[in-house]
Amino acid sequence: MRNSIYKNALTRIQSEEKNVSLCSNNIINETYRMIIFIKDLLCELKTHILTQGFSDEQEEINFFKEIKPQILGKLVYYNKLSRIETTRPVSNGKLYNTYYSIHMRKLKKEFKVHILNSFFYRYYRSGRTDKDAIYFRLGHINFYDGLNSFVFEIDTHFSTYYDYKIARIIANELLYVYLLSKIEPYNHTDRFSTVLPFENEKVRWTDSKNALIELLYALHITGSISNGRIGLKKLGLLFQELFNIQLGDIHHAFHRMKDRTGDRSIFLNHLKKSLEQYMDKGL
């Protein structure tokens, strides 16, 4: 029951993002509305956890490793995006491109200095679970490790400190995709409008995000697109633009797929089976 509450929180964010996007064409207004929405949602979850607690250790670990970072990551992302857009000097031209390029360099520097070489980042990216009980349970912070001073300001009833570190990684990756779309030397909308024969209809991905990520990785590792020379992040950006979807942290999602029990390539096997069944109908 509680897991459904947590998953429903993620679904509510996705639904609100779609609603906000449809009723507003101003990025500053969109970010403000999303900040308020996610902040209130986190308050709801905090109240629920403080009153109900967790059913067991695994539920607690899952919440602080998988659920809360995705929500908090979106909040951090929209907050950073708001600061960037409210100080943007112009709407196009060389100064416009330079402005976003400067923020991209700042983002890359932050990643190299504060994230890339940390033990926790390697732990998180490798999909390890052996220290989860230390990193993602309340009251288990090891102050002897020389942690960031932010640890002394967190709410110890609703944070393990490391949930924030994952949220920061997620936020930075979302911001990277956004900035990349701003400094690319071509206009995405014009490029796709010349390729797709639709005037008023948006092409949307209607299966799960994991299904698209599974397909994305398969196309990348087989070199099926540009002989594999396009990086995963750029390929992810292309898919997001084409199918009007936010994929979030594709690397982390892929590592979760690797840990699936049984069929690990569910979507690709489904495609193969469906295609063969369709072929058999024509015999």
N, C-alpha and C positions, 0 to 999 in steps of 0.2 A: 504493500500500500504506500509506504513512504517513498520507495523508489519511483513510483508513478508520480508522486508529488514533485520530486526533483526533476524528472524528465519533462513533466508538464511545464516547469519553469523555463526550460530551454525552448520548448515549443512556443510558449507565450512570447519570448523575445523574438523569435523568427516571425511570428505572426504580426507583432507590433512593428517590426522593421518593414514588412511589406505594406502595412497600413500607412505608416508614416511616409514611406516612399511614394505611395500612390496619391496622397493628399497634399504633398508639399514638394515644391521644386527648388527649395532653398536649403542648401546643405547645412547652414548654421542653425536654422530652425529644426531640421531633422536631428542634428546631434544633440541639441538642447532637450528635445522631447524624449530621445532615447536615454539620455543621462538621467532624467527624472524618473522614467519608467523603470530602468534597471535598478536605480538606487532604491526605489520603493519595493521592488521585487526582492532585493537582498534583505531589506528590513523584514519582509514577510517571512522569508526563510529563517532568518535569525530568531524571530519570535517563535516559530514552529520548533526549532531545535532546542531553544532554551526551555520550552515548556514540555516537549515530548521526548527530547534526547534521541539517541540512536538505538536501534534494536540490537546491534552487535558491533564488534570491532570492524568487521569488513564493510558494513554500511557507512561507518564513520570515515574509514580510509577512502572509500569510493567517493563520498561526498566532497572531501577536501582535495582529492587528486583529480577527479573527473568532472564533477558537477560545478562546484563553486568557482574553480578557475575559469571555466568557460563563460560564466556569468560576469565575474569580476573583470575578466579579460576584455569583454565587450565594453564594460563601463570605463576602464582605463583607456581603451582605444577611442571611444567617442569623446572622452575628455581631451585627449591629445589632439584629435581631429578638430575639435572645437577651437582650441588655442591656435592651431595652424590656420584655420579658415578665417577666424576673426581678425587676424593680422595680415592677411594676404593683401598685397598692395594693388594689384591689377587683376583683370580677368583673362588676359591673353598676352601674347608677345614674348619677347626675350626676357624681360624682367619676371614675368610669370613663371617661365621655365626655370630661371635661375633660383627663384624663391623655393620651389619644390625640390630642386637639386640640392640646395643647402640643407634642407630638412632631411633629405635622404642621406647625406653624408653624416649628419648628426646621429641619425638612427643607426647607421652602420658602425659608427665609432662607439656608441653606447653598447651595441651588441658585442663588439670585440673586447671592450674594456671590462664590462660588468657581467657578461653572460657566457660567451664562447668557451673560455678556459676554466670555468668553474666545475668542480666535481659534481655538483648537483645537476648542472645542465647535461653533462655526459650520462649521468644516472637516468635522468628523465628521458633523454633521446634514445637511449639503448633499450628502453622498455623494461628495465629491471623492476623487481618488486621486493627484493630482500630487505630493503630499509624502509619500506612503506609504513611500517608500524612506528618508526621514529619520525619520519617526515610528515605524516598525515594523520596524526592523532593529537587531540588536545592535551596540553600539559607535558609534551615530550620534547620541548625545545632545548637543545644543548647550547648553552651560552658560552661554553669553553671553545667553540669553533670560531670565535671572532666574527659573529654575524653582523650584518648591516644594522646601523643604529635604529632603523625603522622597526626592528623587532620589539623595541621597548615601547612603541606607540600602538601596537596592534591590540585588538580586543581578544584577549586570550580565551574568551568563551565562544568565539566564532572564527578563530583563525589559528592555523598551526605555523604561520609565517611562510611556509613553503608553498601553500596554496596561492599566496600572493606572487611568489617567484614564477610559478607556472602561468598565472594570469598575465604577468608582465611579458613573458615570452609570447603568449598568444596575441596580446595587444600589439606588440612590435611587429609580428608577422602580418597581422591585418593592416597595420599602418604601412608596412613595406609594399604590400599589394596596391594600396590606395595611392601612395606616392609614385609607384612605378607607372600606374595608369595616367598620372598627370605629366610625367616627364618623357613618356614615349614619344618618338619623333613623328607620330602619325595620329590621326583622330580615329579612335576606336569605332565611334558611331558611323562615320562616313565609310570606313573600311568594311564594316559588316553590312551596311545598307547596299553596297554595290555587289555583295556576294549573295545575300539572302533575298528571295523574291517576295518579301512581305512589306507592306506599307504601314499598316496600323497594328500589326500583331507581333508581339514579342515571343521569341522562341524560349521556352522554359524547359528545364530538366524536371521531369515529374516522378522520377524514381528517387531513392534515398541518396543522401550525400555520399555515404560509404560506397554505394554502387558506382557513382561517378569517379570517386577517388580510386577505386579498384581498377576501373577502365583506364583512368589517366596513367597509373603506374604501369599497367600492362603495355600500353602504347609507347610509353617512354623507354622501358627496359628492352623492348623488342626493336627499338629504333624505327618504329613505323611512321613517325613524324619527323621530317627533316633529318633522317638517319640518326635520330637520337641527339642531335646537337643542341636542341632547345632544352634548357634546364627545366627542372620540375616546377620551380616557382613561376617561370614565365608561361609554361604550359598550363599551370593551374589558373593563372591570370586569364589566359585565352579562353579556357573553359568557363570561367566565371562570367566573362564578358559575353560569350556566345550564348550561354544558357541562363543568364540573369540569376546567378546564385552565388552565395558566399560560402566557400568551402572551409574557411577557418584553418586550423592547423592540420594540413594534409599529412605531414610526417608522423605526427602522434596518432592520427587515425589509422595510418598504415601499420604502425607498430601494434595497435590493438587488434588489427586483422590477423597479424602473424600469430597472435596468441589464441585465436579462435580454436575451439575444439571441433574436430571433424572436418567439414568442408571449409577451407580457408578462402577459397575463391568462389564464393556463393554466386555472385552476379555473373561472372564470366561463364561459369558452368550452366547457369540459367539461360544465358544467351545462346550457348552452343546447343542445349537441349531444345530450346524453342525454335531455333533455325532448322535443326534436323527434323523436327516434327512438321514444320511448315513445308520442308522439301518433300517429305513423305506424302503429304496431301496431294502433291502434284503428280505422283507416280500413277 
